[in-house]
Amino acid sequence: MAQVFHRSTNTLSKVSLAVAVIGAGALVAFAYAMDRGSYITDVKVVKEQPVPFSHKHHVTDDGIDCRYCHTSVESAPFAGLPATEICMSCHSQIWSNAGILEPVRASFRTGESLQWTRVNALPDFVYFNHSIHIFKGIGCATCHGRVDQMPLMYKENTLYMNWCINCHRNPEKYVRPRDQVFNMTYEAPGNQEELGRKLVAEYQIQSLTDCYTCHR
């Protein structure tokens, strides 16, 4: 019987299978990279705001504590956005005629709140409480990054579920003394896990990984 397929067909089929497998792997890797990339996560992406507020200037240069503007961060689920009156407590005296601050003055005159764009926003189906994390010794910079070095605000971490769960499973790696929560320059000591285990016990931190902890 005559040979139906040319002997090169075997090689061609093997090459085709290899290309298909490599292509599928590349497609999965590309999808994963896209899912973790700034296009999807908004990490490191500066959002347009009604006023180009510089945390670096206010925190590092002026020494303003986080709680001066984010007044409810220690007592409520939401950290709070500064009321226009808080801004004007300083800017009625300094930079009072600066064009860049006209939206702030207009808000003060009309009583209409500035429409800030949320940077660290979670989906509606996720419950998050700032106050309990502060009380348990999780520093601002752990989630929000070195805000004191940001001329314009951006998201530092993905805030994806696996990112949150990693901390919930291993809180001793991230907890710090409560008096250091708002210290942006705090650096974890060499014995962080030893200190962390002590603080986990002292602050009665639980490794909460059940779905209903965040999905209520």
N, C-alpha and C positions, 0 to 999 in steps of 0.2 A: 504493500500500500504506500502510495506516495506521501511524503511528509506534508502535513497541512500547514503548519506554522514554521516560519523561518527560525533557525536556531537562536537568532538574536532576540526572539520574543521573550525568552526566559529572563534575559538581562533587562530588557525593557520593563517587564512586569515587576522585577525586583526594584528597579530604579523608581518606577511609578509608586510603589508601595512606600518606599523610603521618603519620597517627596511628599506624599499624602500625610504620612506621620509627622514629618518635620513641619509641614504647613499647618497641620492641626495644632501642634505644640506652639508654633509661632503665633497662631491666632489666639490661643488661650493666654499666652504671655502678653500679647498686645492688649487683650481685653482687661487683664489684671492690672497692667500698667495704666491703662486709661482710667480704670475704676479708682486707682490710688493716686492718679495725677491731679494737678491743680485744676484742670478743665472741669473735672467732676467734683472734687472735694473743696475747691476754692482756697486750699492751703497756700499761703504766701500771696494771695491775691488781694490787692487794696481795693476796697469798695468806695464808690463815690459817696460823699457825705455833703450835707448842706453847708457845713463849715469844715475845712481841712484841719481837724483837731489833732494836735501832736501830743501824744502821751509822753514821748521822750522829753519834750520841753517842760510839760507840767509836772511830771514825776521826777525826772532826773535834775533838770535845771532849777525848778521851783520847789522841789521837795514836797509836793502835795501827796498826801496819803490816799490810797485807793478809796477809802471809806468816806472821804470828804465829798466825792461826787457820787459814788455808788453807795448810797446811804442805807439801803436795805439788805446788803449782801450778808450781813451777820444774822439777820432776823427773818428773812423771807426766802421763798424759793427763787425769786428773781432778784438779780443784783441791783437792779434799778438804774435808770438813766438820769443824769443830772437835770434837775429843773432849771429853767432859764434863770431863775432868781439866784441859783448857785453860781452860774457863770457871771452874772452881773454883779455879784458881791465883790468881784475883783475888777471886772471890766467896765464898771461905771467909773472907776478911778484910773485904770491903766488901759492903754490902747482904746480909749473910749470913742475915738473918731475913726478907727481903722476901718477901711472899706470891707476888709475880709470878714469883719464881725457884724456887718449890717444885718444878716439874718438873725443873729442873736438879739440885737436891739429891736428888730421888728417883732420878734416873738415876745419880747418883754412889753412892748407897746400894745400889742394886740391881744396878748394872752393866749395866742395859738402856739402849741408846742412845736418845737423843731422836729421834723420828720427824719430822725436818724435811721440809717440803714443797719440792720442787725448784722454783725460780723460772725459771732459764734451762736448760730441759731440751730436748734435741734428740731427734728420733725415733731408734728403735733402729737404723734402716738408715743412719744418718749417723755417720761416724767423725770425732771431733774430738780433738785433742791440745793441751791447754793449754801444756805445756812448750815445744813448738816455736814457738808464737806468742809466748811470753814471750822466748824466745831470739832471735827475729827482730825484736824491738823493737816489738811491738804492745801498747799500753798497756791496762790493765784497763778504763779508762773508755771506750775506743774501742768495746768490745762491751757492757759492763755499765752504761755511763752514769756519772754523778757519784754513785756509791754513797755518797760521803762526805756527800751532802746528802739522803739518804733516811732519814727516821725509821723507815719500814718498807720492806722490800725489795720491789721490783717489777722486771719486765722492761722494759728501756729500748728494745730493738730487736726486730724481728720474728724475727730469726735465720733468715729464709727463705733459700732457696738463692740467689736473685738478690741479696740483701743481702750474702751472703758472697762471691759471685762478683765483685761490684763492687770489693771490696777486693783479691781475688786478681788481678784484671786490672790494678789501679792501686795497687800497694802503696806507691808513693812518696808517695801522698797521705795515708797513715795511719801509716807507720812513724815511730818516734821513737828517740832515743838510748836504749840499754839501761838507763842509770842513771836514766831518767825513766819507765820502764814502770809503776812503782807510785806515781808522783806523780799524785794525783788533781787537782791544780790546774794541771797542765801545760797550756800553750796552744801550739798550733802556731804557729811563727814565720811572718812574712810571706813568707819564701822557702822555705816548706815543700816544694814540689816539687823545688827545687834541693837542699835538704838531704836530701829523701827519695831522690832518685836516687843521692846519695853513699852513704847508708846501705844502700840496696838492693844496691849493689855491694860495700860493706864487709861486710855480713852475708850476702852470697850468697843473696839472696832471689830465688826463682823465681816466675814468674806461673803457678802451678799451677791449671789450669782443666779438666784431664781428669776425667772422671766417677769414675775409680777412686781419685782423690785422697781423696775423702770417702766414696764408696760402695764398700766393700771386701767 
